[in-house]
Amino acid sequence: MNDPDNDFILQLKRKDVIGLYISLKQSGCQLTDSTARILKKIEDYLYTFLTIDQFENIEDIYTSY
């Protein structure tokens, strides 16, 4: 039985996480509270392994994977 209040774990490849981050950060993207929280979690994760320079050129990182 599915319980909508339970957490779940979603595993994604690093390239997919970066692609999702890029999609959510696009200037035309209107974020809801929920998607803003997801974006923040993704950003926090990316900060664990990307440098500031890599963040500034994240599209290049995405295409290099």
N, C-alpha and C positions, 0 to 999 in steps of 0.2 A: 504494500500500500504506500502510495506517495504521500509524504507529509511536506507541504510547502514551507513549513517553518524550519525544517532540518537543513543543515549545511551539506554541501556536497563538494567533492574535489574534482576539478577538471584539469586534466593533464594536456598540455600543449607543447609542441616543439618550440624552441627559442625563437625561430624565425616567425612562427605563427603569432607568438606573443608580441614581437616587434611590429608585425604587420597590423595587428589589432590596435596597438598603441598609436601607430601612425594614422590609422583610419579614424580613431576617436579624437585625435588631436587636430584633425583638419578644421580649418577655420569655419567652414560652413556647417559643421556638425553641431546640432543643438543637443546639449547634454541634459538628461533628466538627473534627478538626485541619485538614482540608482546607477546610471552609467558614469556619472562623475565619481562615485565611490569605486567603481570597477577601474576606471582610468587611474585613480590615485593608487590603488593596489598594484596595478601593472607598473606604474611609474616607480613605485617603491622597490619592486622586484628588479626592474631594469637598472636602478641605481646601484644594485649590489655587484654588477659586473661590467657596466659601461662607464667609460670615463666621460668627463664633461665634453671633450672634443668629439667623442663618438656620439654623444647625445645631440650635439649640434649638427651632426651629419648622419642622423639615424637612418635616413633613406639609403645611404651608401652601405651602411651596416646590413640593412635588410637585403639589399641586392647581392651582397657578397656571400650570404649564407647559401 
